[in-house]
Amino acid sequence: EAGVTQFPSHSVIEKGQTVTLRCDPISGHDNLYWYRRVMGKEIKFLLHFVKESKQDESGMPNNRFLAERTGGTYSTLKVQPAELEDSGVYFCASSQAPKNEQYFGPGTRLTVT
Amino acid sequence: AQRVTQPEKLLSVFKGAPVELKCNYSYSGSPELFWYVQYSRQRLQLLLRHISRESIKGFTADLNKGETSFHLKKPFAQEEDSAMYYCALSRLADTGRRALTFGSGTRLQVQP
């Protein structure tokens, strides 16, 4: 069974540019989560999709972040325009009821210079 | 709001010694507690969850609601246990909001 995949693995962009991160969940998993860990801080929740709907976006830091999950399969997280403080590792996880165990992807390391 | 605290950034023990990684939480509702582990150059993976009451790789953790703790224990550490360990919490009753709240993590180093 293929695990959660994320693309790219690394991204280096300049402040003000746009970056789009992609997450492919485990096939059949309705729940998809985005988290991030910025330097020296805890892993923090960003948002949760159930199929194509945003179930909980309480962790999104501001309106420079836009997440989509069209068709309820893969998801994208766009940062526009990127700021220095957006640097960190962005994780995606997926799960399926009733077990609800979250399986994590390898993460995308974003560096904003 | 919920919070998870892991007071130790680094725990260093010798092979064969007992290990206890501390985790305390605060949450007014019914929590579900987890331990996740990240080995070097690998992704985060679930180690155990309190509702399963399992022992994985010799590790156990008991939820103590009185002390709001979920400490991870292993009687005899192995070198392959060296990794980053994260304690995490989600809301048990609210099935629609299952986001994890993580602690800051503890790095376990098991020396030969």
Contacts between the chains, C-beta under 8 A, distances in Angstrom:
chain1	res1	chain2	res2	distance
A	3	B	43	7.5
A	4	B	43	8.0
A	31	B	98	7.0
A	33	B	99	6.3
A	33	B	100	7.6
A	35	B	100	7.4
A	35	B	102	7.9
A	41	B	104	7.7
A	42	B	102	5.1
A	42	B	103	6.6
A	42	B	104	4.9
A	42	B	105	7.5
A	43	B	86	6.9
A	43	B	100	7.9
A	43	B	102	4.2
A	43	B	105	8.0
A	44	B	102	7.4
A	45	B	99	4.1
A	45	B	100	6.5
A	45	B	101	7.0
A	48	B	97	7.3
A	48	B	98	7.1
A	48	B	99	5.5
A	50	B	96	7.7
A	55	B	96	6.0
A	55	B	97	7.1
A	56	B	96	7.5
A	56	B	97	5.2
A	56	B	99	6.0
A	59	B	99	7.0
A	91	B	44	6.9
A	93	B	44	8.0
A	93	B	100	8.0
A	95	B	98	7.2
A	97	B	95	7.5
A	100	B	95	7.8
A	100	B	98	5.7
A	101	B	46	5.7
A	101	B	49	7.4
A	102	B	46	7.2
A	102	B	98	7.8
A	102	B	100	6.5
A	103	B	45	7.9
A	103	B	46	7.8
A	104	B	36	7.9
A	104	B	43	5.1
A	104	B	44	4.1
A	104	B	45	7.0
A	105	B	43	6.5
A	106	B	43	4.8
A	107	B	43	7.1
